[in-house]
Amino acid sequence: MTLKLHGIPNCDTVKRARTWLTGQGLAHDFVDFKKAGAGAAELQRWADAVGWERLLNRQGTTWRKLDAATQATVVDAASALRLMQAQTSVIKRPVVEWPDGAVTVGFSPEAWSARCAAVAER
């Protein structure tokens, strides 16, 4: 399985993550949320792996632009996943599906280096 990085191409964090992967010589498939969307099963799998609270980006511009009533409807996994499917820009980025089946959210060169080392040892 090839590493899959999900995100938005103009997101600075996604750009840094892709540059880091390329610099490490790690092949990856990039999946653009804007073009491909995020399916219900995929979102559920990610939420099961990392928790819906971690997957939902409440710090980003998209969340801040939502009206208070819409924000208030996000009270549990089901409501959060519905919003993330409807507005993929509210998903924290990047979401990475690693070759070992793990899912991570966000970018940390240190954490990714450790994960790559662990995967290489298998």
ZIQUIDA-V980911 format. One record per backbone hydrogen bond with DSSP energy under -0.5 kcal/mol. CO is the residue of the C=O (numbers start at 1). NH is the residue of the N-H. Records with the same first field share a line. If there is no record, write none. Layout:
BEGIN
CO: NH / NH
END
This chain:
BEGIN
3: 29
4: 6 / 97
5: 31
6: 94 / 95
7: 33
8: 11
11: 15
12: 16
13: 17
14: 18
15: 19
16: 20
17: 21
18: 22
19: 23
20: 24
21: 26
22: 25
25: 27
27: 3
29: 5 / 31
30: 32
31: 7 / 33
32: 35 / 36 / 37
33: 37
39: 43
40: 44
41: 45
42: 46
43: 47
44: 48
45: 49
46: 50
47: 51
51: 55
52: 56
55: 57 / 92
56: 58
60: 64
61: 65
62: 66
63: 66
67: 71
68: 72
69: 73
70: 73
71: 74
73: 75
76: 80
77: 81
78: 82
79: 83
80: 84
81: 85
82: 86
83: 87
87: 90
88: 91
90: 57
94: 96 / 106
95: 6
96: 98 / 104
97: 4
98: 101
102: 98
104: 96
108: 112
109: 113
110: 114
111: 115
112: 116
113: 117
114: 118
115: 119
116: 120
117: 121
118: 122
119: 122
END
